[in-house]
């Protein structure tokens, strides 16, 4: 089976107490992430400072020797709080994340009204570690001679 990306942070920060206040204070916060076969899917919450805004996720699989950026898309209808918007993203990791020793790091960028805000997990970046999945057992161990015929006389 393919490796599993295991978050090294709580994968549902939006469910933690005080999340709305952190969004108000920092303008942008990761809401949740989920590893899928297609890549890493997640959602970001931003403070609605202006109509036009750009949200993206910058990520690396090699300790920032190189990086890529994926755009996040607005998710209507937004949260019912009237002051924040939700954006969704998918980091298409492909074969590069297939190694069990992979470490994915990312940060979220929010550009609005001539300003730029980042959520980088309080300076530590959001990190996920590749971990090899253990294949499920196919049942109890088989005796190698179990297919032999036994004759009783």
Beta strands, then each sheet from edge to edge (+ up, - down):
strand 1: 4-7
strand 2: 28-36
strand 3: 39-47
strand 4: 53-60
strand 5: 68-71
strand 6: 73-74
strand 7: 84-91
strand 8: 103-112
strand 9: 115-119
strand 10: 126-131
sheet 1: 1+ 10- 8+ 4- 5+
sheet 2: 1+ 10- 8+ 9-
sheet 3: 2+ 3- 7+ 6-
end
